């Protein structure tokens, strides 16, 4: 009779040889037991709540541009404005203006400003975005003012 280690090694080899079969069986079980899977995840989340929150906070701190882009896209979706832009397009836009506020020219952290605000029908496309510092963005308010000229940039 094979030892426990030999059985474990044989099972490991079988798992490595049959990943598609295992994925299909797992998916079928999850589809059949949705409530049980939901309960397992809920309990796991409760047990690891602090660790999950700490990891989420750390990720958000390290990826502020992605978080800002997410909130911008979510707000546009909720308002039905449509459009969208990637973080890469945002970085290219900032680079094309020398990472400076297009209104005051300060070399500070830039924020996404919608030339035509979402609240008055603007889109979330990159051609409706201009990089402004926070104080310029806040002072602009809900006005549709373009401080940026699109002829000088290529995004």
N, C-alpha and C positions, 0 to 999 in steps of 0.2 A: 504494500500500500504506500502511495507517495506521501511524503511529509507535507506539513502545512506550508512550508516555504516553496516546495515544488508545485503544489496546487496554486498558490498565489502567483508564482512566476508563469505558470501555464495560462491562468486567467488573464494576466496582464498582456501576454502575447496575443491571446484571442481578442482582447479589447483593441489592441493596436492594429490588428489585421482587419477588423470589422467596424470601422467608425461610422459608416453610413447606416448599417443595420442598427447600431446602438442609438444613433440620432433619431432614426425613424421610430424605434420602440419608445424612446424617451418622449418624443413629441406626441405619440399616440397616447401614452399614459397621462401626460400633462393635459391633453385635450379632454380626456375622459374624466379627469379628477381636478377640474379647475378650482373648485372651492377648497379642496385640500391643499393644493399648491398655494393658493392665496393665503390660507391660514399659516402654512409653513413660512412663507415670506414675511407675514405680519409678525409672527413670533420671533423670527430671526432679526427683524428690524428693531423690535422692542429690546431684545437682548443686547444688541450692538448699537443702540441709539447714539450714545456719546461718541463712539468711534466713527460712526457714519457722519455725524454732524461735524466733527473735527476735520475729517477728510474732505467734506464738502466745502467747509470754510476755507481750508488751505487751497483747494482747487480754485475757488472763486477769487481768492487773493492773488494767485499766480496767473489767472486768466481773465483779468478785468475787461479786456477788449471783447472777449468771447461772451462774457456775461452781459455787457452793454449791448452788443449786437443782438443777443437773444431777446433782451427786453425791448429793443427797438422793433425787431421783427414781430414779437408777440403783440405789441401795442398796435402795429399796423394791421395785423391780422384781425384783432378784436374790432378795430374801426372799419374794417373792410377796405382799407386803402390799397392793398395789393402791393406788388413789387417786392423787392428785396435786394440785399447786397451781402457779399461775403466779407469776412474779416480781412481777407487778402485785398479785396478791392478798397476797403477802408484804409489799410496800410499804404497801398499805392497812392491813394488820394492825398494822404498826409505827406508822403514822400514828395509828391509832385509840387507841393507848396512849401517844401523845405521844413516840414514839421513846425510850422508857425501858424498862429491864428491869422486867418485871412482878413479880419477886420482891423485888429490893433497891431499885428505883427509880433506879438510876444512869443517867446520860445518856452511855452509852458505846456502842461498836459492838455491835449485837445479833446473836445467832445463833439459828438455827431450833432449837427444842426440841420434840420429839414428846412430848405429854402422856402418851400410852401409847406407850412406845418401840416402834420397828419390830421389835426383837428379841423382844418378848413379844406380838406380834400387832397392834400399832397400825397405823393407816393413814397414808398420806402426804397426806391431805386437809387443807385449811387449817383445818378445825375441830378437828384434832388437833395443831395447831402453836401454840406460844406463843413470843413473843420474850423471850429471856433473854440477859444478858451472858454472856461465856464462863465466868467463874468460877462463876456460879450454875448454868449448864448442866452444867459438869463436876462440881459438888458434888451435883447431883441424881442423877447416875448413871443406873441403869436403873430407877429408881422411877417409878411412875405417879402423879405429883403434878401437879395443875392449880393454877397460881397465878393463872390468868386466868379471869374470868367472862365468858361469852359474851353475857349479857344487855346488857352495857354497850357492846358493839361490834357494828358491822354490816359484814360483809365480803361 
